[in-house]
Each structure stands twice: as C-alpha cells, then as structure tokens.
Amino acid sequence: MRRAFLWIVDHSALAATLVALLTLALAAQLPKLEIDASAEGLMVANDPAREYYEDAKRKFGSDTVTIVLVKAEDVFTPAVLGAVRRLSDAFERIEGVRRVDSLTTVRNLSGRGDFLDTDLLVAPEIPTAPADLGRIRDDALRHRVIAGNLVAATGRATAIYVFTDLGLLDREFNKRLTDRVEALIRQEAAPGLTIHQIGGPITKVTFGEFMQRDLVGLIPIALAVVAVLLLLLSRSVQGVVVPIVTSLVSVVWALGLMALVGLPVNVATAMIPALLITIGFPEDIHLIAEYQLLLREGHDRRSALRTAVSHLAQPITITTTTTVVGFGSLITTDITMLIQFGYAAAMALTANFVVTMGLAPALLAVWPVPGRSGVVTPQDERSVGGLPEFMARLGESLIRHRGAIVLIFLAISLASLVGWANLRVNTDFLSYFPEDAFIRKRVADFQQSLGGGDSFYVVVDTGRAGGAKEPAVLRTVAQLQDFLTATAKIDKTVSLADFLKTMHREMNGGDPGFEVIPPTRDLVAQYLLILEGNDLSRYLDFDAAAANIVVNHHIRSSWEFATLLAQLDAYRATLDPALAIRVTGESVLIHNAADVMAINEVTSFIFTFIVIGLIHAWLFRSVIAAVLTLIPNLIPILVGFGLMGALGVPLNTGTAMVATIAIGIAVDDTVHFVDAFRRHFAQGGDARTAVLLTLRSQGRPIIYVSLTLAAGFLVMTASNFLPVRSFGIFSALVMLVAMVAELALTPILLYSIPRARSRASV
C-alpha cells in the first residue's frame, strides 16, 4: 500500500486527473438516484411473513389506504353530506382508485317492517327534512360497520376511505393521488368544516419530501460547521480547503455509486453525504499535519509529501478499514434499510479513502508552502495555551492516579448497564416524524375524532372453499373481535360477522337479543346473497375459504404492539386448532422488526468488535495491543446506550447504528495513539517517557478531531426525522466520551500492562 501511495505522490497530476474523470462519470449517474419512501425498508429483509402479507393484500386489498377526515358540528346535515358525496364521487374517478367507502357510498342495513333496507345509506338526492336526516343518523349509528368506522358516535366526524388498485401503482402514484386529493379537498373548503387526509400514501409522500430535504439541506450545514471548526482549530486555510474539497468529491462518488448499483435514498442513506463531510476529514488533517511538520523540520515539498505519505500509509489504511467495517457490519443485520445503509456507507467511505489519497497529495503539491501551519511547535505553545505541555502534565497525573481512574471508568461502565435494561425498540413508521409535523398532528386529530388511523388484519383461514360461511367459524371470528376490543388497545374491529349480526338483528325487529351470528349455514347464505360482493371484498376471500378482521388501532410503541400480539397468540391457542389464524399487515411487519433489530444490534456490534480486534492484532503484531485499542472505545458505547435507556430514547433504525458506527470511527484515534506510542517506546524503551511523548504529540489531534466529529454529528439534529436526530446526538456523545477515555484510559493501559512495557512491538 505504501508503494501505491508513493506512486500517487510521484504522479499527483495524473492521479488528480483520474479522480476528476471518475468524478464526472459518477456525477452522470446522479439523475438515476431513486428515492424510496416506502415502509418496506423498516421491515425484516426476506421475511417469510411478507409473502403472506402480499397474499393477504391480493385477497382483501391493501391495509394502507388514504383516509379523508371530515369534521363539523354535525356531519348529518345536507351541506356536510353534500361535501362527502362530491368528494367520494371525485375520488372514485381518480385513476388507480379501486373503491371508496363513505357515508354516501355505504349501503344501509336496517329493518323496515318485514324487509331489510339495503339501499344506499344516503340517497342520491340528499334529503333536507330533519326527520329524514335523523333517520340517516340513527341507521348509521346502529350499523356495526359504520359506527366507529365511518362516523363517530358524536356525529361530529366522518371518514372517507380511498382504496387503490395495487396492480396500477407506480413510483409516482402516491404523489399524484395525494396531490389530487388535496386539490379536491380545497374545493370543499367552507366555514365550520375541517377536511384533511391521512393514511399510507400521504405519509409516504411526506416521508420522501423530508428525505429530500435532509439529502440537500444537511450538506451545507455540515460544510459550514466542519469548515468553521477546522479553521478555528487548525488555524490553517490549507487545513480547511483540502478536507472540504475531498469531502465534496467523495459525496459525488458516494451518490453516483449508489445510483450505479441501484441503492435508493431512504431515511438512513440520506445521511451519507453529511456523514461523509462530518467523518471524512480526519485523514486529510493527519496528512496535512504530518506534511507541515516535515516542512518545518527542513524538508522540501516533495520530500515532505513522500515522507508524510510513507509514515501514514499504514495507519490511514487501517483506520479507513476499521471505519468501513464499523459501517459495513450493518450488512449483517436483517433490516432492509440498515442493510442498504451498510452497503452505501461502506462504498462511500471507501470512495472517500480513494479520493483523499488520490487528490489530497495533488492539492498539497500545488499549494504554496505556508509560512505558518496549524501544527504547533514548542516555540508556539505559549501563544496557544501550551496544550502539548498540559497533555504531558496530564500524563504524569494519570500515571500517578491510574488505579483510581480505572475504578472510575469501571464504575461508570457498570452504572451504564442499568440504562441498558430499560432500552426499548420502536420501529413505528409515523414516529419518525417530529411531534410538530403536520402529518402527526393530523393523525392525532383523527384518533381523537374517530379513533384508529392505522390497521392490520387477522385472517381466519379454514383451508376449504365456503368454510368461512360456517356459523362456528364466524363465531370464532366474533370471539377474536371481542378479545381484541377487551384489550382496550384497539379502536375498532370490522369483519363479516358484523354485517351478519346487524342483518340478523334487523330481520328480527331490531331486537338486540338477535345481534348474534345466525345459527345456521343456510341463514348465513341467505344474508350473504343480499350483500353485494364489493361490500364484502375486504372481509371474505373469493372462494369464502378465509375471513378477514380489519383491526383499527393507534398503537405507536413496538413494545406495546408486541405485547398485544403476544396476548393474541395466547388467545388463539384456545380456539379451534383446525383454523389457521394469522396476523398480518404493514404495521405488523414493521413492529415485528423490533425484536430482530435488538438482536442485530448486539450481533453486528460483536462482529465489528471482533473484526476490528483482528485487524489491530495484525497491525500491531500483538493481541494485547488489539485489546488496548478496543477497551477505551467500548466504554463510550456502554455510556451512550445506558443514557439512551435512562432517558427513554428508543432503539430504532437511527440509534441502532450508533454502536457499530461509533466504534469504527472512535477507534481511529486509538490506532494513531498506539502507533505513536510504539515509535516512542522503540526509541527509548521507557513506557513512562513514551506515554508522555505520545500525549504531547497526539493529544491535540485527538481533541481537535473528536470535537469536530461531535459537532459534525450534531448537524444531524437539523434532520427532519427523530431517529436521525437521536443518532446525531448520541453519536456526538459517544465521540466526546471516547475522547475522554482515549486521553485518560489508553495511556494508563499502555503504561500499566507489563507486556506493553517489555515489548517494543506493543
């Protein structure tokens, strides 16, 4: 590797030209970059349950629909019903819409003497007489399917459900649909009337818009923060321009490579450009610092560049490898979004390494030799507060009180484990948005007004045609509904049983005692003949082998959702074993990923820990040295996740990445520290002197890099997504704790272990 780097230095113009050509080629790929705002990224990759979910959608339609909430003092008025009718009719004419359910499209089920009224609940000509409107209200609120589903018991809110044909969907369909729905809603604006849409399509469209804002908006913020900090800390224009240039070129490479291999921009990969700018500069800084130091020692430009590259070839290669391993370990997880991020980040960081080593030497080769650099010599120490001298004094104190300091770190680590016990996983799609986001406010309004807002299916499959029409099976369906309602976690359940109960009651004079499943199969068949197939398509499959329960809920916590499913599993075990009862739905698959994510966090971290340890053992030719480079970086992870649990911050696709990514980055400083200690120890053979000299030379870079990394990660708090904000906050925290551990614990470990004092290889 050293020879390759020296070749680049000797042919810097050619290397820079190659980098430029590749940059142009990859920039040409950018228009192909795709935005993925689907919920599939939050699910388990290759989950067998997804195949069942797709089959359920083919049978019963999608559980992700557009819902339009209409609120008024009384929705059973000609004005409001007229608005609902116009909207329903207009929605049905939108390309790709399969059906619309509302007060004006649903059929009535009301007894009228000796016959059952199954006409539309609201006649084509909306009545104006109070008595007729009162009848509509009574019929709606008495209908088990309509009440609490299409209209609130208070009569102040009603919902319009817009179902789409899955076979017609394309990437732009959700955008076209939500835009058209919004346009139609604006046409119905009137005093005293509140109308807005929620549901899967607008949530995903908003998700995509927020991702694009992150992709574009975080880059200038990251550039500004990193540039200012580099200028303040390095006091060198060269120390700002070179890292910024290589970072921007790396961003083009990263996005171009993503487009080339078909990796989409999602909520995780949208962070990559800002992350590259945030974490891609340290190698430039180390190279510039070494180069400027050699210039001060009297080397000419070419000699300084060659020597600097020769010194840093191995450490930079190793630190890049460990960082790539840290990010790339996410590939071993089972969550689609994290896998995509792992691939994209590994490519991006590798690209940054190539760009830095191919472009930075060329920039330094043409840059005028500075009269003053950001590397502080002993003569400069007074003007900057004597930080190297302070670090040496710190080293003396650390060695003197090493026992107490080790105990302090041990106590902090043990205390952090308490917080780990309180960690909870939450993969809810809506919880990615901030509390003040309009989409969350609308959903909260819907929940307060009507209940629900999200849904899943409970499918009862008999395995034989017509089996779902059996009264015994239908009673099981009703029992499942009663159980779910009794949990107090469900807003509404709807099934074929509700239609049949309502019809049986109405055919028996409205007597509540007959609001039960009809006793015979023949009677069930007679009732079903009255209903149109479209009314039952969500609740009964084509050959009547399976019945579906649509469960409306507002559960946002994966922990609560898992508890509900566990209760349902236990209850299913008490029912007829001949029936195949399965729970499915987009929200189910997303929440099911919670347990997998928790396990993946542990396994990916262990994988990263082992791989980095092996790399360091090979680098330093010592297992002890490998352990030394990992222990100080394990403590920040314990502290970060312990604090996360103590504060109630959930583990999600953002925070789940903190451990593996942080150790991959934080260990870089340890590599440089141990590498410098080896050189000093080899020269003098005294561990104490080697520690003090290492602190003098490495203390400043560690502080500068750690502070800049922490500030860079804090840029993520400007994201539109809560998990990304949490990722930024806790990654910054880990960087700062890692800096303290690096400066306080690593010197003690290097000094204290006898083998470290006796072997120059350590």
C-alpha positions in Angstrom: 0.0 0.0 0.0 2.9 2.4 0.8 4.2 1.9 -2.7 0.9 2.7 -4.3 0.6 5.9 -2.2 4.2 7.0 -3.1 3.3 6.4 -6.8 0.4 8.8 -6.4 2.7 11.4 -4.9 5.1 11.0 -7.7 2.3 11.2 -10.3 0.0 13.5 -8.5 -1.2 15.3 -11.6 -2.2 12.0 -13.3 -3.8 10.8 -10.1 -5.8 14.0 -9.8 -6.9 13.8 -13.4 -8.1 10.2 -12.9 -10.1 11.3 -9.8 -11.6 14.2 -11.9 -12.6 11.9 -14.7 -14.2 9.4 -12.3 -16.0 12.2 -10.6 -17.6 13.3 -13.9 -18.5 9.8 -14.7 -20.2 9.2 -11.4 -21.9 12.6 -11.5 -23.6 11.5 -14.7 -25.2 8.7 -12.7 -26.9 11.1 -10.2 -30.2 11.5 -12.2 -30.7 7.8 -11.8 -30.7 8.0 -8.0 -34.1 6.8 -6.6 -36.0 8.0 -3.6 -37.5 5.2 -1.5 -40.2 6.4 0.9 -41.9 3.0 1.3 -42.2 1.3 4.7 -40.6 -1.9 3.4 -37.1 -0.6 4.4 -38.2 -0.8 8.1 -39.2 -4.5 7.7 -37.1 -7.6 8.0 -35.4 -8.5 4.7 -36.6 -11.7 3.1 -39.1 -12.2 5.9 -41.4 -15.2 5.0 -44.3 -13.2 6.7 -44.0 -10.6 3.8 -45.1 -13.2 1.3 -48.2 -14.0 3.4 -48.8 -10.3 3.7 -48.7 -9.8 -0.1 -51.1 -12.7 -0.5 -53.5 -11.2 2.1 -53.4 -7.9 0.1 -54.3 -9.7 -3.1 -57.3 -11.3 -1.3 -58.6 -8.4 0.8 -56.9 -5.3 -0.6 -54.2 -3.2 1.0 -54.3 -2.1 4.6 -52.6 1.2 3.7 -55.3 3.5 2.4 -56.0 7.2 2.1 -58.4 8.4 4.8 -60.1 11.8 4.5 -61.4 13.1 7.8 -64.4 15.4 7.6 -65.3 17.3 10.8 -68.2 19.6 11.6 -70.6 20.4 14.4 -72.9 17.8 12.8 -72.0 15.7 9.8 -75.6 14.7 9.3 -76.5 17.9 7.5 -77.2 18.5 3.8 -74.1 20.7 3.5 -71.7 18.2 5.0 -73.2 15.1 3.4 -73.1 17.0 0.1 -69.4 17.6 0.5 -68.8 14.0 1.4 -70.8 12.9 -1.7 -68.9 15.2 -4.0 -65.6 14.1 -2.6 -66.5 10.4 -2.8 -67.6 10.7 -6.4 -64.5 12.6 -7.3 -62.2 10.2 -5.6 -63.8 7.3 -7.4 -62.8 8.9 -10.7 -59.1 9.2 -9.8 -57.0 6.8 -11.9 -55.9 3.8 -9.8 -58.7 4.1 -7.1 -60.5 0.8 -6.7 -63.3 1.8 -4.3 -64.3 4.5 -1.9 -66.2 3.9 1.4 -68.0 6.8 3.0 -71.4 7.7 4.4 -72.6 8.3 0.8 -71.3 5.1 -0.7 -72.1 2.6 2.0 -75.3 0.5 2.0 -77.8 0.6 4.8 -78.8 -2.5 6.8 -82.0 -1.5 8.5 -85.2 -3.4 9.1 -88.3 -1.8 7.6 -91.2 -3.9 8.7 -90.9 -7.3 7.0 -88.0 -6.4 4.7 -84.4 -5.3 5.0 -83.4 -2.0 3.6 -80.1 -2.4 1.8 -80.2 0.8 -0.3 -77.5 3.4 0.0 -77.5 5.0 3.5 -77.7 8.4 1.8 -80.0 8.6 -1.2 -78.6 10.1 -4.5 -80.7 13.2 -3.7 -79.6 14.2 -0.2 -82.7 14.9 1.9 -83.2 18.2 3.7 -86.0 17.3 6.1 -84.9 16.9 9.7 -86.8 13.6 10.1 -85.0 12.1 7.1 -81.6 13.3 8.3 -82.4 11.9 11.7 -83.2 8.5 10.2 -79.9 8.5 8.4 -78.2 9.3 11.7 -80.0 6.5 13.6 -79.3 3.9 10.9 -75.6 4.9 10.7 -75.0 4.7 14.4 -76.9 1.5 14.7 -74.9 -0.2 11.9 -72.0 -2.1 13.5 -69.7 -1.5 10.5 -70.5 2.2 10.0 -70.5 3.4 13.7 -67.0 4.0 14.9 -65.6 3.3 11.5 -67.1 5.7 9.0 -68.7 8.0 11.5 -68.0 9.0 15.2 -70.7 8.3 17.8 -70.9 12.0 18.4 -71.8 12.6 14.8 -69.1 15.3 14.6 -66.6 13.4 12.4 -66.8 11.1 9.4 -64.2 9.4 7.3 -63.8 8.7 3.6 -61.7 5.6 2.9 -60.0 5.6 -0.6 -58.7 2.2 -1.7 -56.3 1.8 -4.6 -55.7 -0.9 -7.2 -52.3 -2.4 -6.3 -51.7 -3.5 -9.8 -51.7 0.1 -11.1 -49.3 1.6 -8.6 -46.0 3.1 -9.8 -43.4 5.2 -8.0 -45.3 8.5 -8.7 -48.7 7.2 -7.9 -48.8 8.2 -4.3 -47.7 11.7 -5.2 -50.4 12.1 -7.9 -53.0 10.7 -5.6 -52.3 12.8 -2.6 -52.0 16.0 -4.8 -55.3 15.3 -6.4 -57.0 14.6 -3.1 -55.6 17.8 -1.6 -56.9 19.7 -4.6 -60.4 18.3 -4.2 -60.4 19.0 -0.5 -59.5 22.6 -1.1 -62.6 22.9 -3.4 -64.8 21.9 -0.5 -63.4 24.5 2.0 -66.2 26.1 3.9 -66.7 27.8 7.3 -67.2 25.3 10.1 -65.9 22.4 8.0 -62.5 20.8 8.6 -61.2 18.4 6.0 -57.8 16.7 5.7 -56.2 13.5 4.5 -54.1 11.0 6.3 -53.0 7.4 5.6 -50.3 5.5 3.9 -50.0 7.4 0.6 -49.6 10.9 2.1 -47.4 9.6 4.9 -45.0 8.1 2.4 -45.1 11.2 0.1 -44.2 13.4 3.1 -41.5 10.9 4.1 -40.0 11.2 0.7 -40.1 15.0 0.8 -38.5 15.1 4.2 -35.7 12.7 2.9 -35.0 15.0 0.0 -34.8 18.0 2.4 -32.3 16.0 4.5 -30.3 15.0 1.5 -29.9 18.6 0.3 -30.3 20.6 3.5 -27.8 18.8 5.8 -24.9 19.2 3.3 -24.4 23.0 3.6 -24.9 22.8 7.4 -22.3 20.1 7.7 -19.9 22.0 5.4 -20.3 25.2 7.4 -19.8 23.6 10.8 -16.8 21.5 9.8 -15.2 24.4 7.9 -15.5 26.8 10.9 -14.3 24.3 13.3 -11.3 23.3 11.2 -10.4 26.9 10.7 -10.6 27.7 14.4 -8.8 24.6 15.5 -6.1 24.2 12.8 -5.7 27.9 12.1 -4.8 26.9 8.6 -6.6 27.7 5.3 -5.0 24.6 3.9 -6.4 22.6 6.7 -9.9 23.7 5.7 -9.8 23.7 1.9 -8.2 20.3 1.3 -10.7 18.3 3.6 -13.7 20.2 2.2 -12.7 19.6 -1.4 -12.1 15.9 -0.9 -15.3 15.5 1.1 -17.4 17.1 -1.6 -15.8 15.0 -4.3 -16.4 12.0 -2.1 -20.1 12.9 -1.8 -20.4 12.9 -5.6 -18.7 9.5 -5.7 -20.9 8.1 -3.0 -24.2 9.2 -4.6 -23.0 8.2 -8.0 -22.1 4.7 -6.8 -25.5 4.3 -5.1 -27.2 5.2 -8.3 -25.0 2.9 -10.3 -25.7 -0.2 -8.1 -29.3 0.6 -7.5 -29.2 1.6 -3.8 -32.0 4.0 -3.1 -32.1 7.1 -0.9 -34.0 6.3 2.2 -34.1 7.9 5.7 -30.8 6.2 6.6 -28.8 6.6 3.3 -29.9 10.2 3.1 -27.5 10.9 5.9 -24.5 9.7 4.0 -23.5 13.0 2.2 -23.5 14.9 5.5 -21.8 12.0 7.3 -19.0 11.9 4.7 -18.4 15.6 5.3 -18.5 15.0 9.0 -16.2 12.0 9.3 -14.3 12.1 6.1 -11.8 14.8 7.1 -9.5 13.3 9.8 -7.2 11.5 7.4 -6.7 14.8 5.5 -5.9 16.5 8.7 -3.4 13.9 9.7 -1.8 14.1 6.3 -1.6 17.9 6.3 -0.3 18.0 9.9 2.5 15.5 9.2 3.3 17.3 5.9 3.5 20.7 7.5 5.6 19.4 10.4 8.1 17.9 8.0 8.3 21.2 6.1 9.2 22.9 9.4 11.9 20.4 10.0 13.5 21.5 6.8 12.2 19.0 4.2 11.4 20.3 0.7 7.9 20.0 -0.6 8.4 16.7 -2.5 10.4 15.1 0.3 7.8 16.2 2.9 4.9 14.8 0.9 6.7 11.5 0.3 7.7 11.1 3.9 4.3 12.1 5.2 2.5 9.6 3.0 5.1 6.9 3.8 4.5 7.5 7.6 0.7 7.5 7.3 0.1 4.9 4.7 -0.5 2.1 7.1 -2.4 4.0 9.9 -4.7 5.6 7.4 -5.4 2.3 5.6 -6.1 0.6 8.9 -8.3 3.4 10.3 -10.3 3.5 7.0 -10.7 -0.2 7.1 -12.0 -0.2 10.7 -14.4 2.6 9.9 -15.6 0.8 6.8 -16.0 -2.4 8.9 -18.0 -0.4 11.5 -20.5 0.9 8.9 -20.4 -2.2 6.7 -21.2 -4.5 9.6 -24.8 -3.3 9.3 -24.9 -5.5 6.2 -25.1 -8.5 8.6 -28.4 -7.2 10.0 -31.8 -8.3 8.8 -33.4 -4.9 8.5 -33.7 -3.8 4.9 -32.9 -0.1 5.5 -29.9 -0.9 7.6 -28.6 -3.3 5.1 -28.8 -0.7 2.3 -27.2 1.8 4.6 -24.3 -0.6 5.3 -23.6 -1.2 1.7 -23.9 2.5 0.8 -21.8 3.7 3.7 -19.1 1.1 3.0 -18.9 2.3 -0.6 -18.9 5.9 0.4 -16.1 5.6 2.9 -14.0 3.6 0.5 -14.6 6.2 -2.1 -13.5 8.9 0.4 -10.3 7.0 1.1 -9.5 6.7 -2.6 -10.4 10.4 -3.2 -8.3 11.6 -0.3 -5.2 9.7 -1.2 -5.6 10.5 -4.9 -6.5 14.2 -4.6 -5.0 15.5 -1.3 -1.3 15.0 -2.3 -2.0 16.8 -5.6 -3.6 19.7 -3.8 -0.7 19.9 -1.4 1.8 19.6 -4.3 0.5 22.8 -5.9 -0.4 24.7 -2.7 2.2 27.4 -1.9 4.3 26.3 1.1 2.7 28.0 4.1 4.7 30.3 6.2 2.8 29.2 9.2 0.9 26.0 9.8 -1.7 24.6 12.1 0.9 22.3 13.6 2.1 23.9 16.8 5.8 23.7 17.6 7.3 24.2 21.1 8.0 27.8 20.2 4.3 28.3 19.5 3.0 26.7 22.7 2.7 29.9 24.7 0.5 31.5 22.0 -2.0 28.7 22.1 -2.0 27.9 25.8 0.7 25.3 25.9 -1.7 22.3 25.2 1.1 19.8 24.5 2.8 20.7 27.8 -0.6 20.4 29.5 -1.0 17.0 28.0 2.3 15.9 29.3 1.4 17.1 32.8 -1.9 15.2 32.4 0.1 12.1 31.6 2.0 12.4 34.8 -1.2 12.8 36.8 -2.8 9.8 35.0 0.2 7.5 35.8 0.2 8.7 39.4 -3.5 8.1 40.0 -4.0 5.3 37.5 -5.8 2.9 40.0 -8.4 5.4 40.9 -9.0 6.4 37.3 -9.5 2.8 36.2 -12.0 2.3 39.0 -13.9 5.4 38.0 -14.3 4.2 34.4 -15.3 0.7 35.7 -18.0 2.3 37.9 -19.3 4.4 35.1 -19.5 1.3 32.8 -21.4 -0.7 35.4 -23.8 2.1 36.1 -24.5 2.3 32.4 -25.7 -1.3 32.3 -28.7 -0.2 34.4 -29.8 2.0 31.5 -29.3 -0.8 29.0 -32.0 -2.8 30.9 -34.5 0.0 30.1 -33.8 0.1 26.4 -36.9 -0.4 24.2 -37.2 -0.8 20.5 -39.6 1.2 18.4 -39.8 0.9 14.6 -43.1 2.7 14.1 -43.2 4.5 10.7 -45.1 7.5 11.9 -42.8 8.0 14.9 -40.0 9.1 12.5 -41.7 12.4 12.1 -41.3 15.1 14.8 -44.3 15.8 17.1 -45.0 19.1 15.4 -45.0 17.6 11.9 -48.4 18.2 10.2 -48.8 14.5 9.4 -48.6 13.6 13.1 -51.0 16.4 14.1 -53.5 15.2 11.5 -53.2 11.6 12.8 -53.7 12.7 16.4 -56.7 14.7 15.3 -58.2 11.6 13.6 -57.6 9.4 16.6 -59.3 11.9 18.9 -62.2 12.4 16.5 -62.9 8.9 15.3 -60.2 6.6 16.6 -57.7 4.3 14.7 -55.6 5.7 11.9 -53.7 2.5 11.4 -54.8 -1.0 10.8 -53.8 -4.7 10.5 -55.5 -7.9 9.5 -56.4 -11.0 11.5 -57.1 -13.7 8.9 -59.1 -16.8 9.8 -58.5 -19.5 7.2 -60.5 -22.7 7.1 -58.5 -24.2 4.2 -61.7 -25.2 2.3 -64.0 -23.3 -0.1 -67.0 -22.0 1.7 -65.6 -22.8 5.1 -65.7 -19.2 6.2 -69.5 -19.2 5.9 -69.9 -21.8 8.7 -71.6 -20.3 11.8 -69.0 -21.9 14.1 -66.2 -20.2 12.1 -68.0 -16.9 12.2 -68.5 -17.2 15.9 -64.7 -17.7 16.3 -64.2 -14.5 14.2 -66.6 -12.7 16.6 -64.8 -14.1 19.6 -61.5 -12.8 18.2 -63.0 -9.3 17.8 -64.4 -9.3 21.3 -61.0 -10.3 22.7 -59.2 -7.6 20.8 -61.7 -5.0 21.9 -61.4 -6.1 25.5 -57.6 -5.4 25.5 -58.5 -1.6 25.4 -55.7 -1.2 22.8 -57.9 -1.4 19.8 -60.2 1.3 18.5 -62.4 -0.7 16.1 -62.6 -4.1 14.5 -64.7 -4.9 11.5 -65.5 -8.3 9.9 -68.1 -10.3 8.1 -69.5 -11.2 11.5 -70.5 -7.5 12.0 -72.6 -7.5 8.8 -74.3 -10.7 9.7 -75.0 -9.7 13.3 -76.5 -6.4 12.1 -78.7 -8.1 9.4 -79.9 -10.8 11.8 -80.9 -8.2 14.4 -82.7 -6.0 11.8 -84.5 -9.0 10.4 -85.8 -9.7 13.9 -87.4 -6.4 14.6 -84.2 -4.7 15.8 -84.1 -6.8 18.9 -80.6 -6.6 20.4 -81.0 -10.2 21.6 -80.7 -11.3 17.9 -77.5 -9.4 17.4 -75.6 -12.6 17.1 -74.2 -14.9 14.4 -77.1 -16.6 12.5 -77.5 -20.1 13.8 -77.5 -22.0 10.5 -75.4 -22.1 7.4 -78.5 -21.6 5.2 -79.4 -18.4 7.0 -75.9 -17.1 6.6 -76.0 -17.9 2.9 -79.4 -16.0 2.6 -78.0 -13.0 4.2 -74.9 -13.0 2.1 -77.0 -13.1 -1.1 -78.4 -9.7 -0.1 -75.0 -8.1 0.2 -73.0 -7.1 -2.9 -69.6 -8.7 -3.4 -67.9 -5.3 -3.2 -69.2 -4.8 0.3 -67.5 -8.0 1.5 -64.3 -7.9 -0.5 -62.2 -6.7 2.5 -63.7 -9.4 4.8 -64.2 -12.5 2.7 -61.9 -14.0 0.1 -63.2 -15.1 -3.4 -64.0 -18.7 -2.5 -65.1 -17.9 1.0 -62.3 -20.1 2.5 -60.9 -17.3 4.7 -62.5 -14.5 6.7 -60.6 -11.3 7.5 -60.9 -9.0 10.5 -59.8 -5.4 9.9 -58.3 -4.1 13.1 -58.1 -0.3 13.5 -55.6 0.9 16.2 -53.4 3.8 17.2 -50.5 1.8 18.9 -47.2 3.5 18.2 -44.9 1.6 20.6 -43.3 -1.6 19.2 -43.2 -2.8 22.8 -47.0 -2.3 23.3 -47.6 -3.8 19.9 -45.5 -6.9 20.7 -47.4 -7.3 24.0 -50.7 -7.2 22.1 -49.6 -9.8 19.6 -48.3 -12.0 22.4 -51.7 -11.8 24.1 -53.4 -12.6 20.8 -51.2 -15.6 20.3 -52.0 -16.9 23.7 -55.7 -16.5 23.0 -55.5 -18.1 19.5 -54.1 -21.2 21.2 -57.5 -21.7 23.0 -59.5 -21.6 19.7 -60.3 -24.4 17.2 -56.9 -25.8 16.1 -58.3 -26.7 12.7 -58.4 -23.0 11.9 -55.3 -21.2 10.6 -55.4 -17.8 12.3 -52.6 -15.3 11.3 -52.0 -11.7 11.9 -50.6 -9.6 9.1 -50.3 -6.1 7.8 -47.7 -3.4 7.1 -47.7 -2.2 10.7 -47.3 -5.8 11.9 -44.3 -6.4 9.7 -42.7 -3.1 10.8 -43.2 -3.8 14.5 -42.1 -7.4 14.1 -38.7 -6.0 13.1 -38.2 -4.6 16.6 -37.0 -7.8 18.1 -34.8 -8.5 15.1 -33.3 -5.1 15.4 -32.4 -5.6 19.0 -30.7 -8.9 18.3 -29.0 -7.4 15.2 -27.6 -4.5 17.3 -25.8 -7.0 19.6 -24.6 -9.3 16.8 -23.4 -6.5 14.5 -21.5 -4.9 17.3 -19.9 -8.1 18.3 -18.9 -8.7 14.7 -17.4 -5.2 14.4 -15.6 -5.6 17.7 -14.0 -8.9 16.7 -13.1 -7.8 13.1 -11.5 -4.6 14.3 -9.7 -6.5 17.0 -8.3 -8.9 14.5 -7.2 -6.1 12.2 -5.4 -4.4 15.1 -3.8 -7.6 16.3 -2.4 -8.0 12.8 -1.3 -4.3 12.6 0.5 -4.2 15.9 1.5 -7.9 15.9 0.1 -8.3 19.4 -3.2 -9.4 20.8 -2.7 -7.2 23.9 -2.3 -4.1 21.6 -5.5 -5.1 19.9 -7.3 -5.2 23.3 -5.8 -1.9 24.3 -7.3 -0.3 21.2 -10.7 -1.6 21.9 -11.3 -1.2 25.7 -11.3 2.6 25.7 -13.8 2.5 22.8 -16.1 0.0 24.5 -16.8 2.4 27.4 -18.4 5.1 25.2 -20.8 2.6 23.7 -21.8 1.4 27.2 -22.3 5.0 28.3 -24.2 6.1 25.2 -26.7 3.2 25.2 -27.0 3.4 29.0 -28.0 7.0 28.8 -30.3 6.2 25.9 -32.2 3.7 28.1 -32.3 6.1 31.1 -33.8 8.9 29.0 -36.3 6.6 27.3 -34.9 7.2 23.8 -35.9 4.1 21.8 -33.7 1.9 19.7 -34.7 2.4 16.1 -33.0 2.5 12.7 -31.2 5.6 13.6 -30.0 4.9 17.2 -29.3 1.2 16.3 -26.4 2.3 14.2 -24.6 4.3 16.9 -22.6 1.4 18.4 -21.2 -0.2 15.3 -20.5 3.2 13.6 -19.1 4.9 16.7 -16.6 2.2 17.4 -15.5 2.1 13.8 -14.8 5.9 14.0 -13.6 6.3 17.6 -11.0 3.6 17.3 -9.2 5.6 14.6 -7.6 7.9 17.3 -6.6 4.9 19.3 -4.7 3.5 16.3 -2.8 6.7 15.9 -2.1 6.9 19.6 -0.9 3.3 19.9 1.1 3.7 16.7 2.9 6.8 18.1 3.5 5.1 21.4 5.2 2.2 19.6 7.6 4.5 17.8 8.5 6.4 21.0 8.8 3.2 23.1 11.1 1.7 20.4 13.3 4.7 20.5 13.7 4.9 24.3 12.5 1.7 25.8 10.7 3.5 28.6 6.9 3.3 28.9 6.6 6.4 31.0 8.5 8.6 28.6 6.7 7.0 25.6 3.3 7.8 27.2 4.2 11.4 27.9 5.7 12.0 24.4 2.6 10.4 22.8 0.2 12.6 24.8 2.2 15.6 23.7 2.1 14.7 20.0 -1.4 13.1 19.8 -3.4 15.0 22.5 -4.1 18.0 20.2 -5.2 15.9 17.1 -7.4 13.7 19.3 -9.1 16.7 20.8 -9.5 18.6 17.5 -10.8 15.5 15.6 -13.1 14.5 18.4 -14.7 17.9 18.9 -15.1 18.4 15.1 -16.6 14.9 14.8 -19.0 15.6 17.7 -20.0 18.9 16.1 -20.4 17.2 12.8 -22.7 14.6 14.2 -24.7 17.3 15.9 -25.5 18.6 12.4 -27.9 15.6 12.2 -30.1 17.3 14.8 -31.2 19.5 11.9 -32.8 16.4 10.2 -36.5 16.2 9.7 -36.6 12.8 11.3 -36.4 12.0 15.0 -34.3 8.8 14.7 -31.7 10.8 12.7 -31.6 13.5 15.3 -31.2 10.9 18.1 -28.4 9.3 16.0 -26.6 12.6 15.8 -27.0 13.4 19.5 -25.8 10.1 20.8 -23.0 9.7 18.2 -21.7 13.1 19.3 -21.9 12.0 22.9 -20.0 8.8 22.1 -17.3 10.8 20.3 -16.8 13.0 23.4 -16.8 10.1 25.9 -14.4 8.3 23.5 -12.1 11.4 23.6 -12.0 11.4 27.4 -11.4 7.6 27.5 -8.7 7.9 24.9 -6.8 10.6 26.7 -7.4 9.2 30.2 -7.5 5.4 29.9 -5.4 4.5 26.9 -2.2 6.0 28.4 -2.8 4.1 31.7 -3.3 0.8 29.9 -0.2 1.3 27.8 1.8 2.1 30.9 0.4 -0.5 33.2 0.4 -3.7 31.4 3.8 -5.3 31.9 3.9 -6.8 28.4 3.3 -3.3 27.0 6.4 -2.1 28.8 8.6 -5.0 27.9 7.8 -5.4 24.2 8.7 -2.8 21.7 6.1 -4.2 19.3 3.3 -3.0 21.5 
